[in-house]
Amino acid sequence: MSVTRMALVGLGATGLAIGGSLANRVDCELIGAVDKNPDVGGKDLGDLLGLGPLGVEVVTEIELLPDVDVAVVATTSDLVQVADTLMPLLERSINVVSICEQLAFPWQSHPELASKLDAAARAHGVTVLGTGANPGVLMDTLPLLLSVLTQSAKRVVVRRRTNMSRYGTILSKFGLGLAPGDFAAEREAGTVIGHVGFEQVIAAVGAGLDWQLDEIVVDDVEPAIVSRSRRQGAHAVIEAGTISAVTHRARGLCGGDAVIDLEIMFGFFDDSDDVQPGDEYRIEGGDQVITLASATGFESFLSTIAAAVNVAAAAVDAPAGLRSMGELPVLALASKGTRMRVEAIS
């Protein structure tokens, strides 16, 4: 079994969780890490991961990373910002896997930047790929896979309820923890934006099904639940009287009809909430209707970590260029739990 040399870019809550999982793989070797935060610069990555010293010093500039096979980037949802990180890596012939939502399928939302990243990756013989729970799998690749069971897909409907209690700094973009009176003002100011990636997910599904969409409509994120009690997360607290859940919706239109209909509720949930748990999929075909339901729902944080870790090593063997998850072989993406040193994951 070959060992893939890895680097982490971005050491927030999600980046560190990815790093901890990569360090537990026998087919990966973490030899580099970068974060612009000067407070972590110079520290040993293993200490930040809670594993003890690994002999890997965290640097604060991309240029100081050692040569690696793959860099896993966990910094921001904004592709325009993350591109400044991706390009130097690609130019060093480093494959890139990123959880930047807008990288998952940017050909429609960011056509010029997508072409630039694709050209750079091809020129240096490497792959650049956006992944994660969503975009990446749950609202794009999984519906496309389910559509295999009908000869003529007519409509895709997905409803998700997503537990956000394991996340950290990204919670602010959802408005979780805000007083109801402050939510609209923060949304108007552009601080509260909800889910990033709806446009990319819908474009990916439309392209995969060979649909010519007329329009992609993303609604404003809306408050859904005001908590009546204090809720403790892994990195944040939702106080009583503040927003503990929001709902965000988007649609892909064809001939005025919503042929792709998506809705996600993001929140810190507890048993007192009047929320039906679980995720639901419906692929309406000309010959039959395909449905899939998860009674508890897919855990977003753990799913994002798993997707990034499972895909990271696969990027080395993927065709050069800007790729989407749907282009990679299922066997390359499948869980490689047999390559973990410790089977249990918390």
C-alpha positions, 0 to 999 in steps of 0.5 A, a space after each residue: 500500500 502506498 502512503 500519501 503525503 498530506 498537508 492541512 491548510 486551515 486549522 479551525 474545528 473542521 480542519 483539526 477534525 480532518 487532521 485527526 482522522 488523517 493522522 489515524 490512517 495508515 495510507 496517509 502521512 501528515 507532514 505539513 500544516 498551515 494556518 494564518 493565525 499567528 497564535 498557532 504558527 510554530 506549534 506542533 500539529 500533533 499537539 493541536 490535534 491532541 495526539 502529542 508531538 508529530 514533529 510537524 511544525 505549523 507554518 503561517 504561509 503556503 509557501 513554507 509548506 513542504 512538498 506533499 502529494 495532497 493538500 486538504 484545504 479547510 478555510 472558507 466557503 468563498 471560492 474567490 477567497 480560497 482561490 488565492 490559496 489553491 493556485 500556489 498549491 496547484 502551481 507546485 503540482 500539489 493535488 488539492 481537496 477542499 471543503 469550500 462549498 463553492 468549489 464543488 461545481 463552480 462552472 456556472 457560478 464562477 465560470 472564469 475562476 473555474 476555467 482558471 483553476 482547471 487550466 492550472 491543475 491540468 498544466 501541472 498534472 494534478 487534481 483540484 476537487 471540492 467535497 464535503 457532506 453538502 455540497 459533495 455528497 448529500 444533495 448532489 452525488 447521492 441524488 444522481 446515484 439514486 437517479 440510476 434507478 429510473 430511466 427518465 428523472 423528472 424531479 428531484 426533491 431533498 429535505 434535510 435537518 442538519 445538526 450544527 452543534 459540532 461546528 465552530 466559527 461557521 455558525 455565525 453565517 446561519 444566524 444561530 445564537 442571534 436574538 430574533 430582533 437582530 436576525 433580519 438586520 444581520 441578514 440585510 448587512 450580509 453577515 447572515 447568509 445561510 447555506 453556501 453551496 445551493 447554486 453549486 449543488 443544483 448546477 451539478 444535479 442539473 448537469 448530471 441529469 442533462 437538464 437545461 435549467 432556466 434559473 436557480 433561485 436561492 431564498 433568504 435564510 429564515 429563522 425556524 426555532 427560538 430556543 426556550 433553553 440554553 443549548 451547549 455545542 462543541 464550540 458554541 452556546 445557544 442561549 435561551 431566547 435566541 435562534 437555535 434553528 434556521 431554514 434555507 430553501 433553493 430551487 432549480 427551475 425548468 419551464 417555470 417548474 421547480 425540477 430541483 427542490 431543496 430545503 435544509 433546516 440547520 440547528 442545535 436541536 433537542 427533544 423539545 423542538 417540534 421537528 421531525 428528524 431525518 433526511 428525505 430524498 425523492 426522485 420522481 421518474 417517468 417509470 417509478 418514484 425513488 425514495 430514500 429516508 434516514 430516520 435520524 438524518 446524516 450527521 453533517 459534521 461527521 459526514 464532512 470529515 469522512 468525505 474529505 478523508 476518504 477522498 483525499 488519497 483518491 485525488 492522487 489518482 483522479 484525472 488532472 483538472 478541476 473535478 466534481 465528486 460525481 466524476 470520480 469512481 464510486 470505488 475510489 470514494 468508498 470508505 477505507 475504514 480498513 486503513 485506520 489504525 483505530 476503528 472507533 470514531 468519536 
